[in-house]
Amino acid sequence: MSTVVITGGTQGIGLGLAREFCRRGHNVVVAGRDQARVDQALALLAGEAGQAAGQSCDVAQLGQVQALWDLASERFGAVDTWINNAALARTMWPILELPQDEVETMIATNMLGTINGSRVAARGMVARGHGKLFNMLGGGSDGEYFPGMGIYGTTKRGLDYFTDALVKELANTPLIIGKIRPGLIITEAVVREARADMASFHKSRKIMNNLVDTVATVSPFLVDQILATDKSGRKIRWLTPAKITARMLLGMVRKRPDQFAPFGL
């Protein structure tokens, strides 16, 4: 079985991917900024078929990202797949109102963190002659505007370009590089953002309810696609335009069960 490193792997879709890989017998290395969250994730993964390791990592710090690679290499011998998932999402703030410290943290985590992870992983994989590298995209990565997501969307749009550039620059290497668009997933971050501005949340709740999914629903699909990817430049996408259209049309004739209620919203 392979070894998979997932930054931001202690919660949300990152933890969902970690659990699914580990359930299938793969070795998994998770990282997050908070060591306590890392420990909680490792305890959760301990009952699965694969082995798990992890440590705290601020992906904006190159040395810490390199240390994560070193941990995975020393523990499991090689890194087969690296997923840059760590991100900060502030999605209900107009550009002029988002606090400066959160602007800087979001840019550092989402953009610099993914660049750091890509550079460390790609260098290591090129040296070893194999590997898959995936960057997690999100709202705004295709250029579409979403209210309150100006800064967040800018980071994801930039990462779309960055990943395309990486594919081209490493075209003559054995690396397989791809993008992941997981769709609209209910995570701790989404719940936190909604509770911070319930008025805005309720305005979009009906439409969002037709489009959102849970981590448990999406993770198996994403892992299937990651494992099956054998060509660089692929975009793995859960919520395709066709699926969006189908759900919106279906929502006009049949109400979808409330996806947010189980999360206290």
DOVOFI-764467 format. One line per 10 residues: number of its first residue (from 1); their letters; for each residue x negated, y negated, z negated of C-alpha. Coordinates in steps of 0.2 Angstrom, whole numbers, always signed. Layout:
<rs>
NUM	a	X:Y:Z ~ ...
</rs>
This chain:
<rs>
1	mstvvitggt	+0:+0:+0 ~ -5:-18:+3 ~ -10:-32:-9 ~ +1:-48:-8 ~ -3:-65:-17 ~ +11:-77:-20 ~ +8:-94:-26 ~ +23:-101:-35 ~ +27:-83:-39 ~ +34:-85:-57
11	qgiglglare	+52:-91:-52 ~ +64:-93:-38 ~ +61:-86:-21 ~ +43:-83:-26 ~ +47:-71:-40 ~ +61:-63:-29 ~ +47:-59:-16 ~ +35:-53:-29 ~ +49:-41:-37 ~ +53:-34:-20
21	fcrrghnvvv	+35:-31:-14 ~ +32:-23:-31 ~ +47:-13:-30 ~ +41:-5:-14 ~ +24:+0:-22 ~ +14:-15:-16 ~ +1:-23:-27 ~ +6:-41:-31 ~ -3:-56:-38 ~ +7:-70:-44
31	agrdqarvdq	+3:-88:-49 ~ +11:-103:-57 ~ +6:-119:-66 ~ +12:-112:-83 ~ +3:-97:-90 ~ +18:-93:-101 ~ +29:-91:-85 ~ +15:-80:-77 ~ +16:-69:-92 ~ +35:-68:-91
41	alallageag	+34:-63:-73 ~ +21:-50:-76 ~ +32:-42:-89 ~ +46:-42:-77 ~ +36:-34:-64 ~ +28:-21:-76 ~ +43:-9:-73 ~ +41:-8:-54 ~ +32:+4:-43 ~ +17:-7:-38
51	qaagqscdva	+4:-15:-49 ~ +4:-34:-54 ~ -8:-46:-59 ~ -8:-65:-61 ~ -15:-81:-68 ~ -10:-99:-70 ~ -15:-110:-55 ~ -13:-128:-50 ~ -13:-126:-31 ~ -18:-144:-29
61	qlgqvqalwd	-35:-139:-37 ~ -46:-130:-24 ~ -56:-122:-37 ~ -41:-114:-46 ~ -35:-108:-29 ~ -52:-99:-26 ~ -51:-92:-43 ~ -34:-84:-38 ~ -41:-76:-23 ~ -56:-70:-33
71	laserfgavd	-44:-62:-46 ~ -34:-53:-32 ~ -50:-47:-23 ~ -58:-41:-39 ~ -42:-32:-46 ~ -36:-24:-30 ~ -51:-24:-18 ~ -43:-35:-4 ~ -30:-47:+0 ~ -18:-41:+14
81	twinnaalar	-5:-55:+13 ~ -5:-72:+6 ~ +11:-82:+4 ~ +9:-101:+0 ~ +26:-103:-9 ~ +22:-115:-23 ~ +32:-132:-21 ~ +40:-145:-31 ~ +57:-150:-25 ~ +66:-166:-29
91	tmwpilelpq	+80:-166:-17 ~ +93:-179:-23 ~ +82:-195:-24 ~ +82:-209:-11 ~ +64:-213:-6 ~ +63:-230:-15 ~ +70:-222:-32 ~ +59:-207:-34 ~ +47:-210:-48 ~ +29:-212:-42
101	devetmiatn	+22:-198:-52 ~ +34:-186:-44 ~ +30:-193:-27 ~ +12:-189:-30 ~ +15:-172:-38 ~ +26:-167:-24 ~ +14:-172:-10 ~ -1:-164:-20 ~ +8:-147:-23 ~ +18:-145:-7
111	mlgtingsrv	+5:-152:+6 ~ -12:-151:-2 ~ -8:-135:-12 ~ -3:-126:+4 ~ -18:-133:+14 ~ -29:-127:+0 ~ -21:-110:-1 ~ -22:-108:+18 ~ -40:-113:+19 ~ -46:-101:+5
121	aargmvargh	-35:-87:+11 ~ -40:-89:+29 ~ -59:-90:+26 ~ -58:-74:+15 ~ -47:-65:+28 ~ -58:-70:+43 ~ -73:-63:+33 ~ -65:-47:+30 ~ -57:-45:+47 ~ -39:-44:+43
131	gklfnmlggg	-24:-52:+34 ~ -8:-61:+35 ~ -4:-79:+30 ~ +13:-86:+28 ~ +18:-104:+23 ~ +35:-107:+15 ~ +44:-121:+24 ~ +61:-129:+19 ~ +73:-143:+22 ~ +66:-156:+34
141	sdgeyfpgmg	+53:-145:+42 ~ +62:-145:+58 ~ +64:-164:+58 ~ +82:-165:+52 ~ +86:-178:+39 ~ +95:-174:+23 ~ +100:-187:+11 ~ +89:-188:-5 ~ +76:-177:+3 ~ +65:-190:+11
151	iygttkrgld	+49:-186:+2 ~ +52:-168:+0 ~ +57:-166:+19 ~ +41:-176:+24 ~ +30:-163:+15 ~ +39:-149:+24 ~ +38:-157:+41 ~ +20:-160:+39 ~ +17:-141:+34 ~ +26:-136:+50
161	yftdalvkel	+14:-145:+60 ~ -1:-139:+49 ~ +4:-121:+52 ~ +6:-123:+70 ~ -12:-131:+70 ~ -18:-116:+60 ~ -11:-104:+72 ~ -20:-112:+87 ~ -36:-114:+78 ~ -37:-96:+72
171	antpliigki	-30:-89:+88 ~ -46:-79:+91 ~ -47:-71:+74 ~ -38:-56:+68 ~ -27:-66:+56 ~ -8:-66:+58 ~ -1:-83:+53 ~ +18:-87:+51 ~ +31:-98:+44 ~ +45:-93:+32
181	rpgliiteav	+62:-103:+31 ~ +72:-94:+17 ~ +87:-105:+20 ~ +97:-113:+5 ~ +94:-102:-10 ~ +101:-105:-27 ~ +86:-106:-39 ~ +82:-114:-55 ~ +76:-129:-46 ~ +92:-131:-37
191	vrearadmas	+102:-129:-53 ~ +91:-142:-62 ~ +93:-154:-47 ~ +112:-152:-47 ~ +114:-155:-65 ~ +103:-171:-64 ~ +116:-178:-52 ~ +133:-169:-53 ~ +142:-183:-44 ~ +131:-180:-28
201	fhksrkimnn	+132:-161:-30 ~ +151:-161:-31 ~ +152:-171:-15 ~ +142:-157:-5 ~ +148:-142:-15 ~ +161:-136:-3 ~ +150:-136:+12 ~ +135:-130:+2 ~ +145:-115:-5 ~ +147:-108:+13
211	lvdtvatvsp	+128:-109:+16 ~ +119:-104:+0 ~ +113:-87:-5 ~ +105:-79:-20 ~ +87:-74:-22 ~ +92:-56:-23 ~ +101:-57:-6 ~ +87:-65:+4 ~ +71:-57:-4 ~ +73:-40:+4
221	flvdqilatd	+76:-47:+21 ~ +61:-58:+20 ~ +50:-44:+14 ~ +55:-33:+28 ~ +51:-47:+41 ~ +34:-51:+33 ~ +29:-33:+33 ~ +35:-31:+51 ~ +26:-46:+58 ~ +12:-41:+69
231	ksgrkirwlt	+10:-57:+80 ~ +3:-74:+74 ~ +15:-89:+76 ~ +31:-81:+71 ~ +44:-90:+61 ~ +54:-79:+49 ~ +71:-87:+47 ~ +86:-81:+36 ~ +99:-95:+39 ~ +99:-96:+58
241	pakitarmll	+109:-109:+68 ~ +121:-95:+73 ~ +123:-89:+55 ~ +127:-107:+50 ~ +140:-109:+63 ~ +148:-92:+59 ~ +149:-96:+41 ~ +156:-113:+44 ~ +169:-106:+55 ~ +174:-92:+43
251	gmvrkrpdqf	+175:-105:+29 ~ +189:-113:+38 ~ +200:-98:+37 ~ +194:-89:+22 ~ +187:-97:+6 ~ +170:-89:+1 ~ +168:-84:-17 ~ +160:-98:-28 ~ +142:-95:-27 ~ +137:-108:-40
261	apfgl	+149:-103:-54 ~ +138:-89:-60 ~ +124:-102:-62 ~ +135:-113:-73 ~ +138:-126:-60
</rs>
